[in-house]
Amino acid sequence: MLWRAGQDPTPGSDHLERPVAPLATHPYASVMVLILLVIVTVIAILIMAHAIGPSRHGQVKDSTYESGMPLFSDARRRFNVKFYIVAMLFLLFDVEVVFLWPWAPLFHRAAMTPEKNFLGSSFGKEFLLVEIVVFFAILLVGYVYAWRKGVFRWS
């Protein structure tokens, strides 16, 4: 007999404990199987590459290869800071798409739903619209700041 809500299954009583769900019905079972399959595949590929692959060594084979050209200077030289700033700005403005992706279908669903409390609260399409306008205003402030600092000038 399974115990019901409100009953306390004490040891020694005739109540049985709740049965454990098998692994196949676990919600994350498919994810765990996929991760296990990927790990096994990676290990198998590495072992096969090591066992089957050629192992020739020599002065030319062990030298550094830079796009088919001989090295003419040290690879650890300094770069202009502008390259790093532009890379950071690219990441900043590229990550905004990650936030727009879930917002767009949510706003579309809110705009197509006639009732105001579509999200289960008092937030509706007006809130979502104001939210994205504030988001773009913050991005615009960052863009104007970078522009005034001269980040986009390459002279």
Phi, psi and omega per residue, in radians:
M1 nan 2.310 3.128
L2 -1.471 2.571 3.132
W3 -1.407 2.612 -3.105
R4 -1.844 2.914 3.100
A5 -1.068 2.367 -3.139
G6 1.670 -0.315 3.110
Q7 -1.670 2.560 3.133
D8 -1.887 1.913 3.119
P9 -1.332 1.704 3.137
T10 -1.554 2.636 3.097
P11 -1.072 2.434 3.137
G12 1.625 -0.196 3.098
S13 -1.498 3.008 -3.094
D14 -1.515 0.082 3.115
H15 -1.446 2.408 3.085
L16 -1.623 2.721 3.114
E17 -1.385 2.831 -3.125
R18 -1.067 2.325 3.136
P19 -1.209 2.540 3.133
V20 -1.440 2.306 -3.141
A21 -1.219 2.412 3.101
P22 -1.130 2.765 -3.069
L23 -1.068 -0.557 -3.092
A24 -1.151 -0.440 3.137
T25 -1.677 0.016 3.106
H26 -1.178 2.455 -3.080
P27 -1.086 -0.523 -3.107
Y28 -1.785 0.283 -3.108
A29 -1.094 -0.726 -3.126
S30 -1.169 -0.614 3.112
V31 -1.188 -0.725 3.123
M32 -1.131 -0.697 3.104
V33 -1.134 -0.708 3.119
L34 -1.109 -0.773 3.122
I35 -1.109 -0.747 3.107
L36 -1.091 -0.728 3.119
L37 -1.117 -0.704 3.108
V38 -1.142 -0.766 -3.136
I39 -1.098 -0.778 3.132
V40 -1.120 -0.716 3.127
T41 -1.118 -0.765 -3.137
V42 -1.106 -0.782 3.136
I43 -1.118 -0.719 3.126
A44 -1.123 -0.721 3.126
I45 -1.147 -0.735 3.129
L46 -1.121 -0.743 3.123
I47 -1.143 -0.765 3.129
M48 -1.135 -0.687 3.129
A49 -1.136 -0.665 3.123
H50 -1.243 -0.674 -3.083
A51 -1.361 -0.690 -3.034
I52 -1.627 -0.545 -3.021
G53 -1.132 2.714 3.135
P54 -1.237 2.642 3.130
S55 -2.294 1.148 3.096
R56 -1.660 2.387 3.122
H57 -2.231 2.670 3.101
G58 3.084 3.111 -3.087
Q59 -1.133 -0.768 -3.124
V60 -1.278 -0.713 -3.098
K61 -1.160 -0.599 -3.096
D62 -1.593 0.009 -3.135
S63 -1.399 2.834 -3.135
T64 -1.253 2.396 -3.094
Y65 -2.048 2.048 -3.138
E66 -2.090 1.476 3.076
S67 0.978 0.563 3.083
G68 1.407 0.047 -3.118
M69 -1.925 2.522 3.080
P70 -1.199 2.620 3.120
L71 -1.235 2.391 3.114
F72 -2.114 -0.142 3.064
S73 -2.732 3.067 3.131
D74 -1.256 2.409 -3.107
A75 -1.333 -0.206 -3.097
R76 -1.706 0.732 3.121
R77 -1.469 2.873 -3.084
R78 -1.442 2.513 3.063
F79 -1.875 2.763 3.074
N80 -1.149 2.481 -3.109
V81 -1.105 -0.461 -3.127
K82 -1.042 -0.556 3.106
F83 -1.098 -0.731 3.137
Y84 -1.208 -0.686 3.135
I85 -1.135 -0.759 3.114
V86 -1.126 -0.661 3.098
A87 -1.115 -0.731 3.115
M88 -1.151 -0.698 3.092
L89 -1.141 -0.650 3.084
F90 -1.073 -0.786 3.113
L91 -1.093 -0.721 -3.129
L92 -1.062 -0.863 -3.074
F93 -1.448 -0.261 3.076
D94 -1.449 -0.565 -3.135
V95 -1.217 -0.363 3.117
E96 -1.050 -0.507 3.114
V97 -1.123 -0.580 3.114
V98 -1.082 -0.604 3.121
F99 -1.438 -0.480 3.115
L100 -1.312 -0.518 -3.054
W101 -1.030 -0.886 3.106
P102 -1.330 -0.407 -3.108
W103 -1.220 -0.688 -3.034
A104 -1.063 -0.905 3.115
P105 -1.179 -0.521 3.098
L106 -1.153 -0.748 3.110
F107 -1.175 -0.672 3.114
H108 -1.082 -0.763 3.114
R109 -1.139 -0.670 3.128
A110 -1.196 -0.642 -3.135
A111 -1.230 -0.521 -3.122
M112 -1.507 -0.232 -3.133
T113 -1.579 2.218 -3.065
P114 -1.256 -0.543 -3.088
E115 -1.343 2.694 -3.070
K116 -1.335 -0.648 -3.051
N117 -1.630 1.058 -3.088
F118 -1.223 -0.546 -3.101
L119 -1.545 0.149 -3.139
G120 1.536 0.078 3.092
S121 -2.457 -2.859 -3.105
S122 -1.467 0.083 3.131
F123 -1.435 2.311 3.128
G124 -2.298 -2.751 -3.093
K125 -1.165 -0.508 3.112
E126 -1.123 -0.741 3.113
F127 -1.092 -0.758 -3.137
L128 -1.129 -0.655 3.116
L129 -1.170 -0.784 3.107
V130 -1.111 -0.674 3.136
E131 -1.050 -0.780 -3.110
I132 -1.299 -0.534 3.066
V133 -1.147 -0.723 3.085
V134 -1.127 -0.703 3.117
F135 -1.051 -0.826 3.129
F136 -1.214 -0.529 3.082
A137 -1.137 -0.711 3.095
I138 -1.129 -0.725 3.082
L139 -1.114 -0.677 3.127
L140 -1.145 -0.666 3.083
V141 -1.091 -0.746 3.097
G142 -1.121 -0.672 3.122
Y143 -1.173 -0.761 3.122
V144 -1.138 -0.696 3.097
Y145 -1.049 -0.817 3.126
A146 -1.122 -0.655 3.128
W147 -1.123 -0.798 -3.122
R148 -1.195 -0.498 3.092
K149 -1.319 -0.179 3.098
G150 1.458 0.458 -3.116
V151 -1.167 -0.575 -3.063
F152 -1.526 -0.021 3.086
R153 -1.558 2.235 -3.069
W154 -1.906 0.346 -3.113
S155 -1.402 nan nan
